[in-house]
Structures are given as structure tokens and as C-alpha cells.
Amino acid sequence: MIENKFEVDERTAIRRICGYQDTNIRKIEKMAGVEIIPRGNTLIVKGVKEKNDLAMNMLHVLCDFLEANGPTYEFDDFELRYIVNTVMSGRTIRPDEINRLKLNFPDTGKTIMPRTINQAQYITSIHNHPVTFATGPAGTGKTYLAVAMAIRMLLSGKVDRVVLTRPAVEAGESLGYLPGDLIQKINPYLRPLYDALFDLQPFEKVGKMMEKNQIEVAPLAYMRGRTLNNSFIILDEAQNTTVSQMKMFLTRLGVNSKFVIAGDDTQIDLEKPKKSGIFQAMRILKGIDEISFIRFTREDISRHPVVEKIVAAYEKSGYSD
């Protein structure tokens, strides 16, 4: 076992690295397999050489983030885990990488950022690819983060329109058996998309954007025959698309547009689940550089902690619809 000293000029920087009641360095100790002892402006790192080197590298990166973000900057749980995991994987990380993951919405005062590594990779993938597939259980942020990215790009002028769509027939119900006109029929199926919109932007502003056709929420059938240029299009509940519907949707992609296709393989409502369009598309399109695939797991669930346990219990039981 060897001992290294990590010294910082400012006492406040040491405090911010250590975190409240040393919670940050306790996490680093656990993940890097070392012991870290704070003494004044110095952190003493004890462990075997390889692990010490890793921990020292983590501390240097944390200092870089403090310097880049100013004297009031504090690490939250996600940022710390993301930095530590990135360093442990042998990859380099820059402060602007984390900052780029933050999505600010001044009208509601919200700042949206990923809470897990997969969510961070999801946002990065949407930045870097015209088409992103995201699969995994409910509550992992597939829809919400995609809507946040779409609205942010619309507000910044990077796209002219946001289109949110999903199959209109699911959960064993057919539109033909539901009461009301078409709008009344499709609205319950599109409600989760509206919920995300209204959480990110004031109700009145969303209404005005929809009046100007800057935001469109419609069933998947409405996409047929269109070419979607300068748009951000999200296909939600994509596990309930047929093979032909998925091909139809993917071929709508126009110039300067982004597609995000999100689905949950545990909630397929098709009569023949093996014919789900999203999973065949992922097999066929694998290997195309412009298309990215993100797989979420129950560890990414951001709802009540018991939801992760419920998903795990169903997975363990082998239950499927």
C-alpha cells in the first residue's frame, strides 16, 4: 500500500470536492477502492498503486470542473458518478461535456439533466446522430428527455417544428370502440406526450406553439406520405408499431431533422409481439453509423424507488404479456 497527497490551494475547493459530510470522497473511496483522508488543504490517498493513480486522476478531473464552473459550483450526485465512471473507464472528460447535458428552460425555471450514465449517453446520442433508438422499461426517461431535447432545439432555432407521435391503438383497446370524435379518441393515447410538454413549458406557450404548427401531436397514421424537414420527431411507444408502420415512419426523415424512436419491450400490445416493428428495425439497421441504439435498464428508472423493484420482480418471475 502506498500513500499520495493531493493538494489544493483553496480550502473551499477541498470542501466542494469532499462534499457535505465528505459524501463525495466516500463514494470515490468505494468506487476506486482506496482510502481518502482530508487534512486541511490536502487529501491523503491510500491504496495499491493502480487504484491510487485512478483516484488521483479523479481528483484532478474534479478540480478541473471546479475551476471551469466558478466558485459557487457544487457537484450533484449524477455529475460525481458520471465523472468517476468516465475516469474509471479510461476515457477523458471535459467540463463542457457535462454542461452540454444540461437543458435549461427559463420560462418554467427548470434545468433538466440526466440522472444516470445511460441517460447521459442518450442525450449525447441525440446530439450526434440523426436517428436514435431507445429501448427499456417505463420510467427510464426515454420520452421525457427526448421531449426536453426537442423543445430545447426548437427554442434555440435549430429546428422549426417538433412532432410527437405514437401508435393510437394499444392496451387492448381499438379506437373504433371508444366514444367521441377523432381528437377525443386520440388524446388519451397522446396524454403522456402532453404531460412532458406542459412540464417543460407554460400551458399558454405550448398552446401558441401548437397554433403556429411549431408543435404537433398526432397519431402515427398521420405521418404517412409526409417528408419532415427541419423537424425533431419523436415516436413514442414504438414497440406497438408493426413492421410496415416502422418502415413508413423511418422513411419520413427529411433534411436537417432528427428522429427519436422509443419503446419498451415489456409492454408490447400487438397481437403478435414478435412482429414489433422497432425490434426488427433495430436488427436490420444495426451497423449504420448515422443510427444510434441506447438500451436502458431498471437501474435507470427515475420514478419512485419501488418501481425499480416491481420491474425487477417481474423480470425475475419471467412474466410477459
C-alpha positions in Angstrom: 0.0 0.0 0.0 1.3 3.5 -0.9 0.3 7.0 0.0 -0.3 10.0 -2.2 -1.0 13.6 -1.4 -3.4 15.7 -3.4 -3.1 19.4 -2.5 -5.4 22.3 -3.4 -4.7 26.0 -2.8 -8.3 26.9 -1.8 -9.9 25.4 1.3 -13.3 26.0 -0.3 -12.3 23.8 -3.3 -11.4 21.0 -0.9 -14.8 21.3 0.8 -16.6 21.1 -2.5 -14.6 18.1 -3.6 -15.3 16.3 -0.3 -19.0 17.2 -0.4 -21.3 17.6 2.5 -20.0 15.4 5.4 -17.4 14.0 3.0 -20.1 12.2 1.0 -18.2 12.7 -2.3 -14.9 11.2 -1.2 -16.8 8.3 0.4 -18.2 7.5 -3.0 -14.8 7.8 -4.6 -13.3 5.6 -2.0 -15.9 2.9 -2.7 -15.7 3.1 -6.5 -11.9 3.4 -6.7 -11.1 1.0 -3.8 -8.9 3.4 -1.8 -8.9 5.3 1.4 -9.1 9.2 1.3 -8.2 11.3 4.4 -8.9 15.0 4.4 -6.3 17.1 6.2 -6.6 20.9 5.8 -6.0 21.7 2.1 -4.7 18.2 1.4 -6.3 14.9 0.6 -4.2 11.8 1.5 -5.0 8.8 -0.8 -4.0 5.3 0.5 -4.2 2.2 -1.6 -2.4 0.0 -4.1 -0.6 1.9 -6.9 -3.1 1.3 -9.7 -6.1 2.3 -7.6 -4.2 5.3 -6.1 -3.4 6.5 -9.6 -7.0 6.2 -10.6 -8.3 8.1 -7.5 -5.7 10.8 -8.0 -6.8 11.2 -11.7 -10.4 11.5 -10.4 -9.5 14.3 -8.0 -7.6 16.2 -10.7 -10.6 16.0 -13.0 -12.9 17.2 -10.2 -10.6 20.2 -9.7 -10.8 21.0 -13.4 -14.6 21.0 -13.2 -14.5 23.4 -10.1 -12.1 25.7 -11.9 -14.2 25.8 -15.1 -17.5 26.3 -13.4 -16.7 29.0 -10.9 -16.6 29.5 -7.1 -20.2 28.5 -6.4 -20.2 25.3 -8.4 -21.1 22.1 -6.4 -21.2 18.5 -7.7 -24.6 16.8 -7.6 -24.9 13.0 -7.4 -25.1 12.5 -11.1 -22.2 14.7 -12.0 -19.9 13.0 -9.5 -20.9 9.4 -10.6 -20.6 10.4 -14.3 -17.1 11.9 -13.8 -15.9 8.9 -11.7 -17.3 6.3 -14.0 -15.9 8.0 -17.0 -12.4 8.2 -15.5 -12.7 4.5 -14.4 -13.5 3.5 -18.0 -10.2 5.1 -19.2 -12.0 7.9 -21.1 -11.2 11.6 -20.9 -13.9 14.0 -19.8 -14.2 17.8 -20.1 -16.3 20.2 -18.1 -18.2 21.3 -21.3 -19.3 17.6 -21.7 -21.4 17.8 -18.5 -22.6 21.3 -19.2 -23.9 20.3 -22.6 -26.1 17.7 -21.0 -28.0 20.4 -19.0 -31.1 21.6 -20.7 -32.4 25.0 -19.4 -36.0 26.2 -19.7 -36.2 29.8 -18.5 -40.0 30.1 -18.9 -40.5 27.4 -16.2 -37.2 27.8 -14.4 -36.4 24.2 -14.9 -33.0 22.7 -15.6 -33.2 19.2 -16.9 -30.2 16.9 -16.8 -29.7 13.1 -16.9 -29.6 11.2 -13.7 -27.8 8.1 -15.0 -24.9 7.2 -17.4 -27.4 5.7 -19.9 -29.5 8.9 -19.8 -26.3 11.0 -20.5 -25.4 8.7 -23.4 -28.9 9.1 -24.7 -28.7 12.9 -24.8 -25.3 12.7 -26.3 -26.5 10.3 -28.9 -29.4 12.6 -29.9 -26.9 15.5 -30.2 -24.6 13.4 -32.5 -27.0 11.2 -34.6 -30.0 11.9 -36.9 -31.7 8.8 -35.7 -31.7 7.3 -32.2 -33.4 4.2 -30.9 -34.1 3.9 -27.2 -35.5 0.8 -25.5 -36.0 -0.2 -21.9 -38.6 -0.2 -19.1 -41.0 2.5 -18.3 -39.8 5.4 -16.1 -36.3 5.5 -17.5 -36.7 8.9 -19.1 -36.9 7.8 -22.8 -39.8 10.0 -23.6 -39.3 12.9 -21.2 -35.6 13.5 -22.1 -36.4 13.3 -25.8 -39.2 15.9 -25.5 -36.9 18.1 -23.5 -34.2 17.9 -26.2 -36.8 18.6 -28.9 -38.2 21.7 -27.1 -34.7 23.0 -26.4 -33.7 22.7 -30.1 -37.0 24.3 -31.1 -36.5 27.3 -28.7 -32.9 27.7 -29.9 -33.9 27.7 -33.6 -32.1 24.5 -34.5 -35.4 23.0 -35.8 -38.6 24.7 -37.0 -41.0 22.1 -35.6 -41.4 19.3 -33.1 -43.6 16.4 -34.0 -44.7 13.9 -31.2 -46.4 10.8 -32.3 -47.2 7.3 -31.2 -49.4 4.4 -32.3 -53.0 5.2 -31.4 -54.1 1.6 -30.7 -52.7 0.0 -27.6 -53.6 -1.5 -24.2 -56.1 -3.8 -25.9 -58.4 -1.0 -27.0 -59.5 -0.1 -30.5 -60.3 3.5 -31.5 -63.5 2.2 -33.2 -64.9 1.2 -29.8 -64.1 4.4 -28.0 -66.6 7.3 -27.7 -66.2 10.7 -29.3 -64.7 12.2 -32.4 -61.2 11.6 -33.6 -59.5 14.2 -31.4 -61.3 13.0 -28.3 -60.3 9.4 -29.2 -56.6 10.0 -29.8 -56.0 12.4 -26.9 -55.9 9.8 -24.1 -53.2 7.9 -26.0 -51.1 11.1 -26.5 -51.5 12.3 -22.9 -48.0 11.3 -21.8 -46.5 13.5 -24.5 -48.7 16.4 -23.5 -47.7 15.9 -19.9 -44.0 16.2 -20.8 -44.7 19.3 -22.8 -46.6 21.1 -20.1 -44.0 20.2 -17.5 -41.3 22.0 -19.6 -43.2 25.0 -20.9 -46.1 27.1 -19.7 -49.5 25.9 -20.9 -50.2 29.1 -22.8 -46.9 29.0 -24.6 -47.5 25.4 -25.7 -50.9 26.4 -27.0 -49.5 29.2 -29.1 -46.7 26.9 -30.5 -49.4 24.4 -31.4 -51.5 27.0 -33.1 -48.4 28.0 -35.2 -47.8 24.3 -36.0 -44.4 24.6 -34.2 -45.5 21.6 -32.1 -47.6 18.9 -33.5 -49.0 15.9 -31.5 -50.6 13.3 -33.7 -51.1 9.5 -34.1 -48.6 7.6 -36.2 -51.1 7.2 -39.1 -50.9 10.9 -39.8 -47.2 10.6 -40.7 -47.9 8.7 -43.9 -47.0 10.5 -47.1 -45.1 13.3 -45.4 -41.5 14.4 -45.6 -40.4 16.0 -42.3 -37.7 18.6 -42.9 -36.1 20.8 -40.2 -38.0 18.9 -37.6 -37.5 16.9 -34.4 -39.7 13.9 -34.4 -40.3 11.5 -31.5 -42.1 8.2 -32.0 -43.2 7.0 -28.5 -44.4 3.5 -27.6 -42.7 2.3 -30.7 -42.9 -1.3 -29.5 -46.5 -1.2 -30.7 -45.7 -0.4 -34.3 -46.0 -3.0 -37.0 -43.1 -3.7 -39.3 -44.7 -1.7 -42.1 -45.6 1.2 -39.8 -41.9 1.4 -38.7 -40.6 1.4 -42.2 -43.1 4.1 -43.2 -42.1 6.2 -40.3 -38.3 5.9 -40.8 -38.6 6.9 -44.4 -40.3 10.3 -43.4 -36.9 11.6 -42.3 -36.1 14.9 -44.1 -33.3 17.4 -44.3 -31.9 18.7 -41.0 -34.2 16.5 -39.0 -33.8 14.2 -36.0 -35.8 11.1 -35.2 -36.0 9.5 -31.7 -37.8 6.2 -31.5 -38.6 5.0 -28.0 -40.1 1.7 -26.9 -40.5 -0.8 -24.1 -40.1 -4.5 -25.0 -42.1 -5.5 -21.8 -45.2 -3.6 -22.9 -46.0 -4.9 -26.4 -49.7 -4.7 -27.0 -49.7 -6.2 -30.6 -51.5 -9.4 -31.2 -48.2 -10.9 -32.4 -45.4 -9.3 -30.2 -42.7 -10.9 -32.2 -43.8 -8.7 -35.2 -43.0 -5.5 -33.3 -41.6 -3.0 -35.8 -39.0 -1.4 -33.5 -37.1 -4.6 -32.8 -37.0 -5.8 -36.4 -35.8 -2.3 -37.4 -33.0 -2.4 -34.8 -31.8 -5.8 -36.2 -31.9 -4.6 -39.8 -30.4 -1.2 -39.2 -27.6 -2.3 -36.9 -24.2 -1.2 -38.4 -25.4 2.1 -39.9 -23.1 4.8 -38.5 -25.8 7.5 -38.5 -28.1 5.5 -36.3 -27.5 5.0 -32.6 -29.0 2.5 -30.2 -29.4 3.1 -26.5 -30.5 0.4 -24.1 -32.0 1.4 -20.7 -32.2 -0.9 -17.7 -34.1 -0.9 -14.5 -31.2 0.9 -12.9 -32.2 3.9 -15.0 -35.7 4.1 -13.6 -36.3 7.6 -12.2 -39.7 7.2 -10.7 -40.5 6.1 -7.1 -37.8 3.6 -5.9 -40.3 0.8 -5.6 -40.9 0.9 -9.4 -37.4 -0.5 -9.9 -38.2 -3.3 -7.5 -41.5 -4.0 -9.3 -39.7 -4.2 -12.6 -37.0 -6.5 -11.2 -39.7 -8.8 -9.6 -41.5 -9.2 -12.9 -38.2 -9.8 -14.7 -37.2 -12.5 -12.2 -40.6 -14.2 -12.5 -40.2 -14.4 -16.3 -43.7 -13.0 -16.7 -44.6 -11.5 -20.1 -47.8 -10.4 -21.7 
